[in-house]
Amino acid sequence: MRRGKTVMKRIENAASRLVSFSKRRNGLLKKAFELSVLCDVEVAVIIFSQKGRLYEFSNSDMQKTIERYHKHTKETLSHKPEMEQRMQHLRIETADIFKKIEFLEVSKRKLLGQGLGSCSIEELQEIDSQLEQSLKNIRARKAQLFKEQMQQLKAKERMLLEENVKLFEKCGHWKSWQQPITQQRKAISNCIQNNKCLEVVTELSIGLPQNN
């Protein structure tokens, strides 16, 4: 049968309290021993009974373990002011970052035309100047992209003209490429329309083949 959950409070009955102390003390010391063996750690347990009797367990020298504990606590306390100062600095930095984020969000809404009811004339003029500068930057970037695209198209046109020169040389019309560009383009168009560059003769008939 499953035992009920023990209520964590002082046992009022003295005899029951003594029995519980004895059982739990032995269990605690056993667990400390198992922990030291299984995990290869340094363990020290000190217990004083209600009457002042000492019970202890240590898998190494108890005095050395206590000295090690005091040394560790002193080092922790010596670093505590530095840690608190660092935490305070981080809290201030976090608060500043939140303020900057809030300011940027407000500025963004104003640039989008939202929340302008509380703005003064000077603030509206500043927003207007920022928008004008943004438009100038956008238009300048747009013009630059158009210019780059035009250069790419011109380079592609030159490449295509060079390829057409090679094709015309193969077709025997290379002399026409000594003319100006406009006449060259006209010559290409006429050549394509008149099918002078390449002639292919094909015959297609439907029905049974005829005997010659």
Protein Blocks (a to p, Z undefined) as FASTA:
>chain_A
ZZddddddddfblklmmmmmmmmmmmmmmmmmmmmmmnopadddddddfkopacdddfbd
fklmmmmmmmmmmmmmmmmmmmmmmmmmmmmmmmmmmmmmmmmmmmmmmmnopaklmpcf
klmmmmmmmmmmmmmmmmmmmmmmmmmmmmmmmmmmmmmmmmmmmmmmmnopmmmmmpcf
klmmmmmmmmmmnopmbccdddddedjdddZZ
